[in-house]
Amino acid sequence: MWGPIADRFGRTRVLAATILVYAVFTGAAALAQSVWQLGLFRLLAGIGIGGEWALAGTYVAEAWPEDRRKMGAGFLQTGYYFGFFLAAALNYTVGARFGWRAMFVCGLTPVIIAVLIMARVKEPERWKERAGQPRHRGSLAEIFGAKYRQKTIVNAALLTVAIIGLWAGAVYEPTAIITLAKKAGMSVAEASKMASIGTAILSIGTILGCLVAPILAERLGRKSTLAIYFLGMSTCIWLSFGWAFYLENGLATFIGCLFFLGFFGGNFTLFSLWLPEQYETSVRATAFAFATSFGRFIGAGVNFMIGAMVRNAGTIGKPVAYTAIAFGVGLLIIPFAQETRGEVLPR
């Protein structure tokens, strides 16, 4: 939804709209009186979140100078995980004291960012140059035309793999830590705080992984770097949930594994760097948004499946560990992707 709108009406205004939507409905979740109301507010917030990464990544690619654009993707992605770190800190302090409604109220703060974007951030010159040119087909039709079809399918598949692993780890990591902490004799409150610490460690590792990824991508190429990160993710998910989770005193080992799981989770930076390099300005936001949205739909389905497996197996570890297989599939898909190292951003 957001991609074609941004290709037509501009990056900054639509980016501000996505931030406004997810911030307002995240804050509104604090007022929910039933699980159905909470679900509705989260759905509406998710619609906003669905466009934010694609539009922010597109904007950075087009607005930053060519010699700094690659590291810009790394800096952009660290913001997502710095947010995870802040959320963990808020849960450790605000959430532990005032409860979940207060946490959702904190989610209103990005409204300020949306206002600042509307007031101060200008459209990229690349988009302005293409904005007045006639269009012959819709954006979605173009990214599935002969010129872009293989790129679009491969990129969507690779992002699906990455999202399956990220969501599995991020969703079940706090619960796994709480389970291990209680097993170690901690109270519910202590276990909750330990989960916040684990999330913070995961986030620190991911921030470092995001900063290293562009450097490796420039030296080794996009495809080789993604292969390294996928291999690392597969190994660390299995070590964390398939091994450390089942140790007799596995809490410290599990949390230690999370740092490396977070580091290789920085593979998302590669998509912020790589996807814009494969499409022209007229369809860049559409292609980015489609790939991320498709991955989220499949990732959501896989997480429902993992939840069912957890319920039937009576354990968190192995069902989550099986998502390591997805990265093996990803390694088989990477050879079909386009290598763009050394190429400038298409007009």
C-alpha positions as CSV (number, residue, x, y, z in Angstrom):
1,M,0.0,0.0,0.0
2,W,2.6,2.6,1.1
3,G,5.1,1.9,-1.6
4,P,3.1,2.9,-4.7
5,I,1.8,5.9,-2.7
6,A,5.3,7.0,-2.0
7,D,6.4,6.6,-5.6
8,R,3.6,8.8,-6.7
9,F,3.4,11.5,-3.9
10,G,6.8,11.6,-2.4
11,R,9.0,9.9,0.3
12,T,8.9,12.3,3.2
13,R,5.1,13.0,3.4
14,V,4.2,9.3,3.1
15,L,7.0,8.3,5.6
16,A,5.6,10.8,8.1
17,A,2.1,9.3,7.5
18,T,3.4,5.8,8.3
19,I,5.0,7.0,11.5
20,L,1.9,8.9,12.6
21,V,-0.3,5.9,12.0
22,Y,1.7,3.4,14.0
23,A,2.4,5.9,16.8
24,V,-1.3,6.9,17.2
25,F,-2.6,3.4,17.2
26,T,0.2,2.1,19.5
27,G,-0.8,4.7,22.0
28,A,-4.5,3.9,21.5
29,A,-3.8,0.3,22.5
30,A,-3.4,1.6,26.1
31,L,-7.2,2.3,26.1
32,A,-8.1,-1.2,25.0
33,Q,-10.8,-2.9,27.1
34,S,-10.8,-6.3,25.5
35,V,-8.4,-8.5,23.6
36,W,-10.3,-7.8,20.4
37,Q,-9.9,-4.0,20.8
38,L,-6.2,-4.6,21.5
39,G,-5.9,-6.8,18.4
40,L,-7.6,-4.1,16.3
41,F,-5.3,-1.3,17.5
42,R,-2.2,-3.5,16.9
43,L,-3.4,-4.4,13.4
44,L,-3.8,-0.7,12.6
45,A,-0.4,0.1,14.1
46,G,1.0,-2.7,12.0
47,I,-0.3,-1.1,8.8
48,G,1.8,2.0,9.7
49,I,4.9,-0.1,10.6
50,G,4.5,-2.0,7.3
51,G,5.6,1.1,5.3
52,E,8.1,2.7,7.6
53,W,11.2,0.6,6.9
54,A,10.7,0.5,3.1
55,L,10.2,4.3,2.9
56,A,13.0,5.2,5.3
57,G,15.4,2.9,3.4
58,T,14.3,4.4,0.1
59,Y,14.8,7.9,1.4
60,V,18.3,7.2,2.8
61,A,19.3,5.6,-0.5
62,E,18.2,8.6,-2.6
63,A,19.0,11.5,-0.3
64,W,22.5,10.5,1.0
65,P,25.6,11.1,-1.2
66,E,26.7,8.0,-3.1
67,D,30.0,7.7,-1.2
68,R,28.1,7.6,2.2
69,R,24.9,5.9,1.1
70,K,26.1,2.4,2.1
71,M,26.9,3.3,5.7
72,G,23.7,5.3,5.8
73,A,21.8,2.0,5.5
74,G,23.7,0.6,8.5
75,F,22.9,3.7,10.5
76,L,19.3,3.5,9.5
77,Q,18.9,-0.1,10.6
78,T,20.6,0.5,14.0
79,G,17.7,2.8,14.8
80,Y,15.3,-0.1,14.7
81,Y,17.3,-2.1,17.2
82,F,18.2,0.9,19.3
83,G,14.4,1.2,19.7
84,F,14.4,-2.5,20.9
85,F,17.1,-1.4,23.4
86,L,15.0,1.5,24.6
87,A,11.9,-0.7,24.8
88,A,13.8,-3.1,27.0
89,A,14.9,-0.3,29.2
90,L,11.4,1.1,29.5
91,N,10.0,-2.4,30.3
92,Y,12.7,-2.7,33.0
93,T,11.6,0.6,34.5
94,V,8.2,1.9,33.4
95,G,6.6,-1.4,32.5
96,A,7.7,-3.2,35.6
97,R,6.3,-0.4,37.8
98,F,3.2,0.9,35.9
99,G,2.2,-2.1,33.7
100,W,1.6,-2.7,30.0
101,R,-0.7,0.2,29.4
102,A,2.0,2.7,30.3
103,M,4.3,1.0,27.8
104,F,1.8,1.6,25.0
105,V,1.5,5.2,26.0
106,C,5.3,5.5,25.5
107,G,4.6,4.4,21.9
108,L,3.0,7.7,21.2
109,T,6.3,9.6,21.2
110,P,7.2,9.0,17.5
111,V,4.4,11.5,16.7
112,I,7.0,14.1,17.3
113,I,9.2,12.6,14.7
114,A,6.4,12.6,12.2
115,V,5.8,16.3,12.8
116,L,9.5,17.1,12.4
117,I,9.7,15.1,9.1
118,M,6.8,17.1,7.7
119,A,8.3,20.4,8.8
120,R,12.0,20.0,8.0
121,V,12.8,17.1,5.7
122,K,12.8,17.7,2.0
123,E,12.1,15.3,-0.8
124,P,15.2,13.7,-2.5
125,E,16.2,15.4,-5.7
126,R,16.1,12.0,-7.5
127,W,12.4,11.7,-6.8
128,K,11.7,15.3,-7.8
129,E,13.4,14.6,-11.2
130,R,11.2,11.6,-11.9
131,A,7.9,12.9,-10.3
132,G,6.8,14.8,-13.4
133,Q,7.5,12.0,-15.9
134,P,4.5,10.1,-17.3
135,R,3.7,6.6,-16.1
136,H,2.6,3.8,-18.5
137,R,1.8,1.1,-15.9
138,G,1.1,0.9,-12.2
139,S,4.1,0.4,-9.9
140,L,3.1,-3.2,-8.9
141,A,2.8,-4.1,-12.6
142,E,6.2,-2.8,-13.3
143,I,8.1,-4.7,-10.5
144,F,6.6,-7.9,-11.9
145,G,7.4,-7.0,-15.5
146,A,10.2,-8.7,-17.5
147,K,12.8,-6.1,-16.3
148,Y,12.3,-6.7,-12.6
149,R,10.4,-10.0,-12.1
150,Q,13.3,-12.2,-11.0
151,K,14.7,-9.5,-8.7
152,T,11.4,-9.0,-7.1
153,I,10.7,-12.7,-6.5
154,V,14.2,-13.4,-5.2
155,N,14.3,-10.3,-2.9
156,A,10.9,-11.2,-1.5
157,A,12.0,-14.8,-0.8
158,L,15.3,-13.6,0.9
159,L,13.4,-11.1,3.1
160,T,10.9,-13.8,4.0
161,V,13.8,-16.0,5.3
162,A,15.3,-13.1,7.3
163,I,11.9,-12.1,8.8
164,I,11.1,-15.7,9.8
165,G,14.3,-15.9,11.8
166,L,14.1,-12.4,13.3
167,W,10.5,-12.8,14.5
168,A,11.0,-16.3,15.9
169,G,14.0,-15.1,17.9
170,A,12.5,-11.8,18.9
171,V,9.0,-13.1,19.8
172,Y,10.2,-16.1,21.9
173,E,13.4,-14.8,23.4
174,P,11.8,-13.0,26.3
175,T,9.6,-16.0,27.1
176,A,12.6,-18.4,26.9
177,I,14.6,-16.2,29.3
178,I,11.7,-16.0,31.8
179,T,11.4,-19.8,31.6
180,L,15.1,-20.3,32.3
181,A,15.2,-17.6,35.0
182,K,12.3,-19.2,36.9
183,K,14.1,-22.5,36.5
184,A,17.1,-20.9,38.1
185,G,15.0,-19.9,41.1
186,M,14.2,-16.2,40.3
187,S,10.8,-14.6,41.1
188,V,8.4,-13.5,38.4
189,A,9.6,-9.9,38.7
190,E,13.2,-10.8,38.6
191,A,12.6,-13.1,35.6
192,S,10.9,-10.2,33.8
193,K,13.8,-7.9,34.4
194,M,16.2,-10.6,33.2
195,A,14.2,-10.8,30.0
196,S,14.7,-7.1,29.5
197,I,18.5,-7.5,30.0
198,G,18.5,-10.3,27.5
199,T,16.6,-8.1,24.9
200,A,19.1,-5.3,25.5
201,I,22.0,-7.7,24.9
202,L,20.4,-9.0,21.7
203,S,19.9,-5.4,20.6
204,I,23.5,-4.4,21.2
205,G,24.7,-7.3,19.2
206,T,22.3,-6.4,16.4
207,I,23.5,-2.8,16.3
208,L,27.1,-3.9,15.9
209,G,26.0,-6.4,13.2
210,C,24.2,-3.5,11.3
211,L,27.4,-1.4,11.4
212,V,29.7,-4.2,10.2
213,A,27.4,-5.4,7.4
214,P,27.9,-2.4,4.9
215,I,31.7,-2.7,5.4
216,L,31.7,-6.4,4.5
217,A,29.2,-5.8,1.7
218,E,31.7,-3.4,0.1
219,R,34.6,-5.7,0.5
220,L,33.0,-9.1,-0.2
221,G,29.9,-8.2,-2.2
222,R,26.2,-8.2,-1.2
223,K,25.6,-11.9,-1.9
224,S,28.6,-13.2,0.0
225,T,27.9,-11.0,3.0
226,L,24.3,-12.1,3.2
227,A,25.4,-15.7,3.0
228,I,27.7,-15.2,6.0
229,Y,25.0,-13.6,8.0
230,F,22.4,-16.3,7.1
231,L,24.9,-19.0,8.1
232,G,25.5,-17.2,11.3
233,M,21.8,-16.8,12.0
234,S,21.2,-20.5,11.3
235,T,24.0,-21.6,13.7
236,C,23.0,-19.2,16.5
237,I,19.3,-19.9,16.4
238,W,20.1,-23.6,16.8
239,L,22.7,-23.0,19.5
240,S,20.4,-20.7,21.5
241,F,17.1,-22.5,21.3
242,G,18.2,-26.0,20.4
243,W,21.1,-26.4,22.8
244,A,21.5,-23.6,25.4
245,F,17.8,-23.6,26.3
246,Y,18.0,-27.3,27.4
247,L,21.2,-27.0,29.5
248,E,20.7,-27.7,33.2
249,N,21.9,-24.2,34.1
250,G,21.5,-22.6,30.7
251,L,20.4,-19.0,31.5
252,A,23.8,-17.4,31.2
253,T,24.7,-19.5,28.1
254,F,21.4,-18.7,26.4
255,I,21.8,-14.9,27.0
256,G,25.4,-15.1,25.7
257,C,24.2,-16.8,22.5
258,L,21.7,-14.0,22.1
259,F,24.5,-11.5,21.5
260,F,25.7,-13.4,18.5
261,L,22.2,-14.1,17.3
262,G,21.6,-10.4,17.4
263,F,24.9,-9.7,15.5
264,F,23.9,-11.9,12.6
265,G,20.4,-10.5,12.8
266,G,21.9,-7.3,11.4
267,N,21.5,-8.9,8.0
268,F,18.5,-6.6,7.6
269,T,21.0,-3.8,6.9
270,L,21.9,-5.5,3.7
271,F,18.4,-5.2,2.4
272,S,18.3,-1.5,3.2
273,L,21.5,-1.1,1.2
274,W,20.9,-3.7,-1.5
275,L,17.3,-3.4,-2.6
276,P,17.4,0.3,-3.6
277,E,20.4,-0.5,-5.9
278,Q,18.3,-2.9,-8.0
279,Y,15.4,-0.6,-8.9
280,E,15.0,2.7,-10.6
281,T,13.5,5.7,-8.7
282,S,10.0,5.3,-10.2
283,V,9.4,1.9,-8.6
284,R,12.0,1.8,-5.8
285,A,9.6,2.3,-2.9
286,T,7.1,0.0,-4.3
287,A,9.6,-2.8,-4.8
288,F,11.1,-2.3,-1.3
289,A,7.6,-2.2,0.3
290,F,6.4,-5.3,-1.5
291,A,9.4,-7.4,-0.5
292,T,9.1,-6.4,3.1
293,S,5.3,-6.8,3.3
294,F,5.4,-10.2,1.6
295,G,8.0,-11.4,4.1
296,R,5.9,-10.2,7.0
297,F,2.8,-12.0,5.8
298,I,4.7,-15.3,5.5
299,G,6.6,-14.6,8.7
300,A,3.3,-14.1,10.6
301,G,2.0,-17.4,9.3
302,V,5.2,-19.2,10.3
303,N,5.0,-17.7,13.8
304,F,1.4,-19.0,14.2
305,M,2.7,-22.4,13.2
306,I,5.6,-22.1,15.7
307,G,3.1,-21.2,18.4
308,A,1.1,-24.4,17.6
309,M,4.2,-26.4,17.7
310,V,5.2,-24.9,21.1
311,R,1.7,-25.8,22.5
312,N,1.8,-29.3,21.2
313,A,5.4,-30.0,22.1
314,G,5.2,-28.3,25.5
315,T,8.5,-26.6,24.9
316,I,9.8,-23.4,23.3
317,G,13.3,-24.4,22.3
318,K,13.1,-26.9,19.5
319,P,10.2,-25.4,17.6
320,V,12.0,-22.1,17.4
321,A,15.3,-23.9,16.6
322,Y,13.7,-25.4,13.5
323,T,13.6,-22.0,11.9
324,A,17.3,-22.4,11.3
325,I,16.2,-24.5,8.4
326,A,14.8,-21.4,6.7
327,F,18.3,-19.9,6.5
328,G,19.5,-23.0,4.8
329,V,16.8,-22.4,2.1
330,G,18.0,-18.8,2.0
331,L,21.5,-19.9,1.2
332,L,20.2,-21.8,-1.8
333,I,18.3,-18.7,-3.1
334,I,21.2,-16.2,-2.8
335,P,23.0,-17.3,-6.0
336,F,19.9,-16.2,-8.0
337,A,20.1,-12.6,-6.6
338,Q,21.7,-9.7,-8.4
339,E,25.2,-8.6,-7.2
340,T,25.4,-4.8,-7.1
341,R,28.8,-4.1,-5.5
342,G,30.5,-1.2,-7.2
343,E,27.4,0.0,-9.0
344,V,25.8,3.4,-8.4
345,L,22.1,3.9,-7.4
346,P,20.0,3.8,-10.6
347,R,18.2,6.9,-11.7
